[in-house]
Amino acid sequence: MTLEMRKKCESCTSLLNDHSIAYICTYECTFCKPCTEAMKQICRNCGGELVRRPRKQ
């Protein structure tokens, strides 16, 4: 099972490419770094922890 590499932050809709720093929760909600920091690493959708998304090679 692979991660869905979403292309936009779910909060501010900024574009995220495969090499952007992005954060995800266990449900693959995706946020940019500034939005993640503003939410204190807690997903606004499910309340789960946001962790750095792995980058594609």
C-alpha positions as a Markdown table, in Angstrom:
| # | Residue | x | y | z |
|---|---|---|---|---|
| 1 | Met | 0.0 | 0.0 | 0.0 |
| 2 | Thr | 1.4 | 3.4 | -1.0 |
| 3 | Leu | 0.8 | 6.8 | 0.3 |
| 4 | Glu | -1.4 | 9.2 | -1.6 |
| 5 | Met | 0.9 | 12.1 | -2.4 |
| 6 | Arg | -1.6 | 14.9 | -2.4 |
| 7 | Lys | -0.6 | 18.0 | -4.3 |
| 8 | Lys | -2.2 | 20.8 | -2.2 |
| 9 | Cys | -2.2 | 21.7 | 1.5 |
| 10 | Glu | -5.7 | 21.1 | 2.9 |
| 11 | Ser | -5.6 | 24.3 | 4.9 |
| 12 | Cys | -4.2 | 27.0 | 2.6 |
| 13 | Thr | -4.3 | 25.2 | -0.7 |
| 14 | Ser | -0.6 | 25.9 | -1.5 |
| 15 | Leu | 0.9 | 23.6 | -4.0 |
| 16 | Leu | 3.1 | 20.7 | -2.8 |
| 17 | Asn | 5.3 | 18.8 | -5.2 |
| 18 | Asp | 7.0 | 15.5 | -4.6 |
| 19 | His | 10.0 | 17.2 | -3.0 |
| 20 | Ser | 8.1 | 19.7 | -0.8 |
| 21 | Ile | 8.2 | 19.5 | 2.9 |
| 22 | Ala | 4.7 | 18.4 | 3.9 |
| 23 | Tyr | 3.1 | 16.7 | 6.9 |
| 24 | Ile | 0.5 | 13.9 | 7.0 |
| 25 | Cys | -1.7 | 12.1 | 9.6 |
| 26 | Thr | -2.7 | 8.4 | 9.6 |
| 27 | Tyr | -5.6 | 9.3 | 7.2 |
| 28 | Glu | -3.1 | 11.0 | 4.8 |
| 29 | Cys | -4.6 | 14.5 | 5.4 |
| 30 | Thr | -1.8 | 16.7 | 4.0 |
| 31 | Phe | -0.6 | 20.1 | 5.2 |
| 32 | Cys | 2.3 | 22.4 | 4.4 |
| 33 | Lys | 4.9 | 23.2 | 7.0 |
| 34 | Pro | 3.6 | 26.6 | 8.0 |
| 35 | Cys | 0.1 | 25.3 | 8.5 |
| 36 | Thr | 1.3 | 22.3 | 10.4 |
| 37 | Glu | 3.2 | 24.6 | 12.8 |
| 38 | Ala | 0.2 | 26.8 | 13.2 |
| 39 | Met | -1.9 | 23.7 | 14.1 |
| 40 | Lys | 0.8 | 22.6 | 16.5 |
| 41 | Gln | 1.3 | 19.3 | 14.6 |
| 42 | Ile | -2.3 | 18.2 | 15.3 |
| 43 | Cys | -4.6 | 17.3 | 12.3 |
| 44 | Arg | -7.6 | 19.6 | 12.2 |
| 45 | Asn | -9.7 | 16.9 | 10.5 |
| 46 | Cys | -9.1 | 13.9 | 12.8 |
| 47 | Gly | -7.1 | 15.2 | 15.8 |
| 48 | Gly | -4.2 | 12.9 | 14.9 |
| 49 | Glu | -0.5 | 13.6 | 15.0 |
| 50 | Leu | 1.0 | 15.2 | 11.9 |
| 51 | Val | 4.4 | 13.8 | 10.9 |
| 52 | Arg | 6.7 | 14.7 | 8.0 |
| 53 | Arg | 5.7 | 13.0 | 4.8 |
| 54 | Pro | 8.4 | 11.0 | 3.1 |
| 55 | Arg | 9.7 | 12.4 | -0.2 |
| 56 | Lys | 9.7 | 10.5 | -3.5 |
| 57 | Gln | 13.1 | 9.7 | -5.0 |
